Amino acid sequence: MTDTPIVEIRKGMKDFHGAVAISDIDFALAPGEIHALVGENGAGKSTLTKVIAGVHRLSSGKLYLDGHEVVFDSPADALARGLAMVYQENSMVPAMSVAQNIYLGDEKMFNGLRRLNIAAQQFLQKMNFTVNPTQNVAELGAAKRQMVEIARAVHHNARVIIFDEPTASLTPEEKHHFFGLLRRLRKEGVSIIFISHALEEALEISDRITVMRDGQIVDSGPAAEFDRARIVRGMIGRDLSNSAYADLHERDIRQRKAGRRVLSVENISMGAMVRNASFSVFAGQITGVFGLIGSGRTEMMKIVAGIYKRNTFHGGNIVLEGKRVRYRVPSPAVADGIIYVTEDRKTEGIFENMTIQENIQVGDTVATGHPWNVISTKQARELAQYWIDRLKIRAISSNARVIELSGGNQQKVVIAKALTKKPRIVIFDEPTRGVDVGAIQEIHQFIEELADEGIAVVVVSSYLPEIMVLSDRILVARQGQIVEEFSAHEADEEKIMFAAVH
Amino acid sequence: MKSGHDRQNGTRAPSPARRLRLTQEGIIVTITVVMFGAFAVFLPGFLSVGNLLTLLRSVSVLGILSVGMGVVVISRGIDLSMVATLAMGTAVAVVLAQPNPWFPQGLPFWQGALLGLLFVLIVTSATGLIIAYADLPAVFATLAMGYVIYGLGRSLFLSGEANYLPDDAGWVVYLGRGLFHGIPVSILCFIAVLVITEIILRKTAFGLFVYAMGDNPVAARSAGVPVRPITVVIYVFAGLVAYFAGLLTAGAVNNINTRIFNSTLIYDVLMVVVVGGIGLSGGKGSMKNVVLGTLLIGTLLNGMIIMNVSYIQQNLIKGVILLAAILADTIFNPRDEQTSQQGDI
């Protein structure tokens, strides 16, 4: 494979409104190779592949196709040149049949369904896919949908197919077939980029492996030279010297003793996302939960908080302070002192037309009152002032609208809103995502204070240093389960990442 | 440093939409004043006492309905069944007070009015339950419920379209047509409903929850707001307000004609709410906006009647204004779900 790379990026950089997503990218894809792309959430894998697929355009640097410089205007443009991407989320029309989906965007003026179905049948059989072309896509399982997506990419004569986490929704059996297909495609000269969290898969199937971290390529080479340890090292070996976590290693690990068992979750299940997850949370301690995207960590916590409902049958048990509970909506959970601080404050956290004061007032009113209670603006103002002082919310006044605040201050408002009544258990989901560096420290300090006060605290994060710096006890989620538990003493980044990937 | 968490600094500038929203209210006031002045100058009879009384009376029914609709829209809902509730609730009250199959003598009117109230409570609770617990979109649920309410009332209670008030309904006539120190009682009723509603919205937890649900339903639910019970109460409230407006209508013209269900009244109400500046995306606006919208639309409708604009042309004008108002609403109050998802970095 010494010929010119089919796709090449030199000195590639892409930023979104000043936030650099990837930089210094030198990437080459040889014809007929399977190239695995691994890295933590947010390492830049998706951005890199989307640049290749024509979704994003490089901010600087050059993209070469067959040795010629190209600029794609749109994904359709890239597709026309033979670059296809199979997304994590399905991009098919569920109400149409398999055949119609394969030929979508490629129809002639008059389409005979019969002719279309026959063509699709022949096409699918050629690839050894057992999918009925007349079936509606909505009725297909995850694996078969994946097959249709792939068939569509192949149909467009793609020479490069990019898969974003293709195996996440597949069973082992289906995975086996899928790998067979990849090998077959490779034999036909198709190049494949394969994003995965599953290191074993990457090692098994790929010819080359590229490891990304913080928007850069940190390691790349033939798969034969890689092993699991080398990949994990590349994924986590970050330089902390100039970040908010600079003092991580100097921090004296003062591990809080576990208080009474506040919450125990036994074998909860929900659909395909949470499968038999069990864990306990203790008072006066910070329990860190680490997991990659798709590990079900957020879903588990939302079940505890009553935002999602677990399976009606074999859904497992949740025991709060010795009492079995089952919440259908969040409000009884809030009344019982279970507080969930969302990871997505814009869509699930703040009331953006309201002021800081009103946001906090909503939380307070929910916690203390009946809908027909009279509410007092004066009281709300005092409460808001208390939280502004306590959390150091930087705003002109308590009457500033939340939408006008920075990410960190918005996050503080979300926290204040949730904590107006002293809770039993607080779950912070990604408490510092999109938060400025100064605010990170303040939020962390507040979380520590809560635990010192004897409240059971859970911190969910996909950012390892955050887990390491906060937790007294670390749980690792993977594929809808809690798979490992570490104490703060014994945990290090490598062990945690090892447990989180599969 | 770039990490998985994109960290941003600084405070954002005040959103342009907010500054514009203030002027949006200014625009409405200006248009109303200009239109009122123009009608007063160019339309003979517009400023006559008789016409101004008519204007106030017609405005009060429209305004009361808009108060109910306003609350629903603030909570990010919509209630297209209000006119059906208005017509059928009142008609049930009136019919039961006449000789009828169940009460051959006819009930005293106050008892009929209470049964009408019961009818309204039952049907609007059903609407609320369907929207809150079966999770149907409010537009379709209330559109369908409008026909259900109309059909129920027509088939169970009524024989004809026009139903005349009995003799012992003097207080309804007073509400609809009476004067209190020279001021139409109906406009006082409008003001009362307006003030009471504003107090509920401002001073009770319920009001706060209405705004919270309209602003961000997911956040409200997660925060522990009892979203579904509150939704039911909101639709019952809208129904009660519509029933009150119905009694006023009956009082003004001595009868209730159920054909009002087929009129464009519900769209006038929507127009008031949207033109007034209560965003259809919820969580914004207050009773002040209802007042502004009512004055603007009320003056416009009255002027068109005096100018003898044909019914068809009136509808055309109203349609264009409604469209323009919704268009302005989507510009001033964008629905933000589309912009909330940032690219995966």
Interface residues (C-beta under 8 A of the other chain):
Chain A: F16 A19 V20 A21 S23 E40 N41 G42 A43 G44 S46 T47 H56 D214 G215 R238 N242 S243 A305 I307 V329 P330 S331 A333 V334 A335 Y340 T342 K346 T347 E348 G349 I350 F351 E352 N353 M354 E358 Q361 V362 G363 T365 V366 A367 G369 H370 P371 W372 N373 V374 I375 R394 R401 I403 E404 L405 S406 G407 N409 K417 A418 E430 T432 R433 G434 V435 D436 V437 I440 S462 Y463
Chain B: M1 K2 S3 G4 H5 D6 R7 Q8 N9 G10 T11 R12 A13 P14 S15 R18 K203 T204 A205 F206 L208 F209 Y211 A212 D215 N216 V218 A219 A220 R221 S222 A223 G224 V225 P226 V227 R228 P229 I230 V233 G283 K284 D336 E337 S340 Q342 G343 D344 I345
